[in-house]
Structure formats: structure tokens, C-alpha cells
Amino acid sequence: MIDASNDPQRAFQARIVRYDGGVSETKEIAVAVEAPINILYGDTPYAVMMTTPADIEDFVYGFSLTEGVIAKAAEIRGVEIARQHEGYVVSVNLTPDALRRHMARRRNLSGRTSCGLCGVEDFTQLPTAPGRVGERAVAPQAIARALRALHAKQELFRSTRAVHGAAWCASSGDVLLVREDVGRHNALDKTIGACLRADLAPGDGFALITSRCSFEMIEKAAIFGAPALVAVSAPTSLAIQRAQDLGVTLIAVARDDGALAFVTP
């Protein structure tokens, strides 16, 4: 079990003074780390993303897939991570074909926490899934099991109350892996990247997120090939529409005792 409060990549100790009814109390608490990660493909900068700098390789694999830079994990030949000033520089070595394809469609992106469209100049630059995935029903019992397991595995959230979580779950509801980040998009990208690196088949399970479900989260799930996305929070109108268009089962407002399946009229 990881003690998130003692992991300098995930959290650090901050001293606070609490004011309550005229009585002050000074103590230390765990605070989630947020740092810039500069992603380079070849020698060319592509994005600066604000993330929790843990599971960086997972993030790079997932981000590269959902940004359309790669189509499969094998198109990344290596990842080099270097600490620089207050952040990190990540050099991604792509296969020649992937690098040529990327350079033909490269765009610059200035990323911010939980912002999925920073730097996009027009609608044609939005990453999109290649086609319909194919919906899959998720049993209520599986959702309840996954939620209980996710809560138990969110060490950083329990320490800081300041991060989002994303999990990949088997169809039974067993949680296979969990990733956390200050950015909700980053948490899902980390989970997708971890699945790619572990060679987990997307058709065999569903994604679970603790955050608001906007259309970018549906796009990321569909690009990965997830047939279903379960969200603890509510979806936006465009998320519901994109889920229908892309063939992703969207289940939200998920609780231990029930959830809502969203469909268009």
C-alpha cells in the first residue's frame, strides 16, 4: 500500500493554520503535487500539461493515443523523463512511421489542469475516435463493486481530497488498475496508458471516472475502444450525444445503490 503523503511525486506536506471560533490550530496536511510536464516527440515540443507527476509513462502513452499521435503502444519505442526546474521534460521516441504521421498533423498545445481544448485553433483539430465502438451493458452489481474498490484504492485522494480518479474495470466490476491526477483528463489518460502498457483489451471491461463527464472523456474512452464509461458525476449534453454517436454506453451519477444510463431521445 502506497502512503501518498510520503511520496514526493504525488503529495507534499504543507503547514496550515486553522481558524475556528477564535481558536487557531497549526498542523501539517498532505497537498497534491501539480507540476508542468513538457512532452516532446522527437526533438519537437508538443504540449505542456499540468499534472500530478506520478505514473508519467502511463500518462504519456494514454495522452499520445487520445491525441492521435499514436494508434498503438508499439509506436512508442521509448520514453525518457528528466527533471527540469519545477517540472519535467519527457522525450518520446516514436517509430519512424508514427513520427512522420505526427509531424504532418502537429499542433501546439498549452495545457492546463482539467482543460481538454487549450491550444485548439479550430474544430478540425479536435481529436476524434475513428468509428463506433459498440455499446455494452454494465450490470448494476458490477458498478457497485467497482465503486467500492475504487474508493478503497484512491490513496492520494484520501490524503489530499484534491485529485480525480480513473479506473479500468473488468466486466465483473473487479478494478484492474487505478490512476489519480489533479486533472480529470490526465487521470483517464494515465489509466488508458496503463492499459496499453499492460496489453489489456478494451473490449473486456469498462472505464470508471470520479469526475464530471464531458464530451472529451467520451472521446478518450472511444479512442481507446472502451465500450462503456461509468461516471460518478453527471454528464454534459454533448457527452450524451457523442456517446450515442460513438457507440459508448454512458452510465453516470453512479452510486452503490444505483446509476443512470443516458440516451438521446
Buried (B, 14 or more C-beta within 10 A) or exposed (E): EEEBBEBEBBBBEEEEEEEEEEEEEEEEBBBBBBBBBBBBBEEEBBBBBBBBBBBBBBBBBBBBBBBBBBBEBEBBEEBEEEEEEEBBBBBBBBBEEBBEBBEEEEEEBEBEBBBBBEBEEEEEEEBBBEEEBEBBEBEBEBBBBBBEBBBEBBBBBBBBEBBBBBBBBBBEBEBBBBBBBBBBBBBBBBBBBBBBBEEBEBEBBBBBBBBBBBBBBBBBBBBBBBBBBBBBBEBBEEBBBBBBBBBBBBBBBBEEEEBBBBEEE
